[in-house]
Amino acid sequence: MCVALLSLPLTAAALGTLVLAVDRVEHPAFALKGLQFSFPAGGRASLSIGHLRVADRHWRNVRLDCARGSLDGAVLRCEDGVFRLPGFPHPLQVSFRFDLSARTGTLGLGTPDGARLNAHLLGDGSVRAKLLGLDLTALPAWLPLLKAWSPAGRFDGELEWHPTRMFELTGRLAGGAFGSADGLRAAEKLALDVRVDAALKSGGWEWEAELGWGEGAAYLHPVFIEAGPSLRAHGQLRQGVLEVREASVALAGVEQLAASALLDLRTGQLDRLAISLAGADLALVGPRWLAPLVAPAAGARLRFAGRVSGALEFELGQLRSLDAVFDEAGFSLAGGDGGPGLAFGPLSGHVPWRHGLPTRGTLQVGGGRWQKLALGAFDLGVSIDDRTLRVDRLRIPLLDGGLVFDGMVLHAGDAGWTGEGSLVIEPVSMRLLTDALGLPSMSGVLSGSIPGLRASPAEVVLDGTTVVSVFDGYLRATGLRVLEPFGVGSHLTGDIEARHLDLAQLTETFSFGSITGFVDADVRGLELVRWRPVGFDARVSSSAGRYPRRISQRAVQNISALGGPGAMAAIQRSLLGFFDTFGYSEIGLGCVLKAEVCEMSGIGDGAEAERFVIVSGGGIPALDVIGYNRRVDWRELVERLQRVIEGNAAAEVR
């Protein structure tokens, strides 16, 4: 420490005041310039400082008033002092004793909220200090960078520092908390234990640090972290640049998590950061660390299995490389309604990424599941170029057919990822498909060609046509679009066209009775919310052409029951029992669904305001099925249909 005395005027005889002027006091930890001590008669004292520096902070026109102060030779004392620093709302309580010749002394600082600092300055220039009850809410006044974090809590610690040899700090934070203004980073009830040791070697500080997190929790968007992890690190601090040579984190479910970094403390710039992960148990780390990053809105429905390893490298705040290695990993996403959803695994392989350089990745997938459908094993090859991922032609086995994806490209943008490509559904047996889904067995095949497939977390759009060959006819779906496909509020829209469906096969499949003939169907403006219909304009009518048209007694009864009390068979009850089948000339039924109400219509609708014909008779005896209630509650209609299929409905025939 260097002390320069400019003058020591003694004016007690004339003014009763002793004034000591000091040009400067310099220490590696602090510096004072333009000091003036005043010792008026009566034992009081005051100190004014023209310029004060503590570390990198500077203040001007600082003042200290001592209730009792003295200068005895080279020994300067202050008791019950009040220290006022510009920009601080509350003064500090100060007591000190400095021997300017021996370069030793003691210092005590206190705050109105009870925090206390007791420091000892030794003759070799080292400082030993004990800090009790430091309120972190006061730190932003000393460190303006902390204002945006609103720190809280109390810190107790001990410090020993020699400016040219060593530094040691041990301490504990209790009741710690912080929060950013945007609410994306916050913590509360933190309990942290910290230890830092450093030694000055070759002009730089070689340091080691330990941090233990015993209590509390933190939210660093989008990840929620609870107490438990601990940190050990070592590195060097030289000329304002902090180097972390190695930092290791003990984390539940992870064999090894390590990092290295280079941080410029003068600018706050993170020049380099490397993170490596080995042997992470996905069942433990997946829900906590991966789900919030991959699908935060569906995190509760994600499940993980197997292990993953990986590495990340950042330069100047930008991601430069990434490696992910999967070992028998498994991923599943439950359906929004609690159903089976989507699953893949076990999955093994390596996916690398390099900024500005093309890379190749391969994954071996043991199989998967979509809803109740099991998917076969397949290999996935990808080419990655910066923020674009191209998938090799991919075939996923499905029963006796498959799903073929071609030209699939994924783009990672600022608003999230998007994908595009084409999909071909190779013919799949409808009998195998319906059996797998637990539906009534159907004949025919399912196939499709979708030349324009576009996807994102928010929507899936199918620009082409999906065709189902079934009941000797076909169903064709166009304009399909799904909003929030992986969310709980999924919303599907599209149009469906069915042609020449064999009624004999259809009614036999659903145990509806027996009807021979063919029908066409159109569903326009189909809208499903959470996979349940909320709107459409649908119509079923007899197909054109010449073919046998017969309807069984049971089918007549079921159609009448489906129509409810307002529907009737226009034939005498007594005559119905004498015939097993009846001829008909045409079938027609329409429903416009809005606000959970089905507006019904029939053949040649509009002839009468209320009644509508569902089945128009033909042959002997003639038979008409007529409906009288045009507005039907949709849920009630669905329940009627279920009862009819289950054979529990009693027909009302008039």
Secondary structure, 3 states (H helix, E strand, C coil): CEEEEEECCEEHHHHCEEEEEEEEEECCCEEEEEEEEEEECCCCEEEEEEEEEECCEEEEEEEEEEEEEEEECCEEEEEEEEEECCCCCCCEEEEEEEECCCCEEEEEEECCCCCEEEEEECCCCCEEEEEEEEEHHHHHHHCHHHHHHCCEEEEEEEEEEECCCEEEEEEEEEEEEEECCCCCEEEEEEEEEEEEEEEEECCEEEEEEEEEEEEEEEEECCEEEECCCEEEEEEEEECCEEEEEEEEEECCCEEEEEEEEEEECCCCEEEEEEEEEEEEEHHHHHHHHHHHHHCHHHHHHEEEEEEEEEEEEEECCEEEEEEEEEEEEEEEECCCCCCCCEEEEEEEEEEEEECCEEEEEEEEECCEEECCEEECCEEEEEEEECCEEEECCEEEEECCEEEEEEEEEEEEECCEEEEEEEEEEEEEEHHHHHHHHCCCCCCEEEEEEEEEEEECCCEEEEEEEEEEEECCEEEEEEEEEEECCCCCCCEEEEEEEEEEEEHHHHHHHCCCCCECCEEEEEEEEEEEECCEEEEEEEEEEECCCCCCCEEEHHHHHHHHHHHHHHEEECCCHHHHCCCCEEEEEEEEEEEEEECCEEEEECECCCCCCCCEEEEEECCCCCCCEEECCCEEEHHHHHHHHHHHHHCCCCCCCC
